[in-house]
Amino acid sequence: MLQGEMWDAEVAQSYDSPGTGMFAPEVLGPTVDRLVELAGGGRALEFAIGTGRVAVPLAERGVPVSGIELSEPMIGQLRTKADEAAIPVVVGDMATARVPGEFQLVYLVYNTISNLLTQAEQVACFRNAARHLAPGGRFVVELWVPEVRKLPPGQQAVVWESATAAGYIGLDTYDVLRQQVVSHHFHFDAGAGREARLFRSPHRYIWPSELDLMAELAGMTLESRHADWTGEEFTAESRSHVSVCRTADVL
């Protein structure tokens, strides 16, 4: 299944979870705060803008935001919150699509760069970000750290969340030879039958050092890396990172 087909109307309509999960204030608030700071009063471009989870509150904070999005149903959900004049969106692949103008900030949140399933596509995404950035502009990537240390010999899956009382189990299956992961999201309905619904999403995971090389290939350098949006120190035990890459002050 192609990525654009995976994010269909059914997924788009059920994507938002206001006040909970990735929409919880303690998750979304620090994200928007940091992006406002990094935009520095300039324009921002979100790759894979989705339903506007981040773009809408960022625009409400006074940052001019544009977007690129492959899924038209996801854009349809965004349009219930903000029209084209407020947040313009180009339909297309974040590795190749172009948006008019120059930006101080390009950002990719919540592991979305891993939706590009080859190293070549991910490098192209970095280069596309660089093409949109003004001199001294920043490309921000939020990404999880592969949990391959949890895989004993012969085991291919890691359960990363088990909340059976809440009706959810999340696990990843790894192909370590090809750096491929499939995330499995099991949702259980309430009641005696506990019928399960399964949503799968394929990914290509990126090591932090590999991400730094992608930035270098695109003419950017790593400016900072933290474990989260609040600036927590990134360590060997961190499960995710927020990496800020910057273009040269003069191109």
Secondary structure, DSSP 4 states (H G I P E B T S, - for coil): --HHHHS-HHHHHHH--TTSGGGSHHHHHHHHHHHHHHHTTS-EEEES-TT-TTHHHHHHTT--EEEEES-HHHHHHHTTT--TTTS-EEES-TTT---SS-EEEEEE-TTGGGGS-SHHHHHHHHHHHHHHEEEEEEEEEEEEPP-GGG--TT--EEEEEEEGGGTEEEEEEEETTTTEEEEEEEEE-SSSS--EEEEEEEEE---HHHHHHHHHHTTEEEEEEESSTT-PBP-TT-SEEEEEEEE-S--
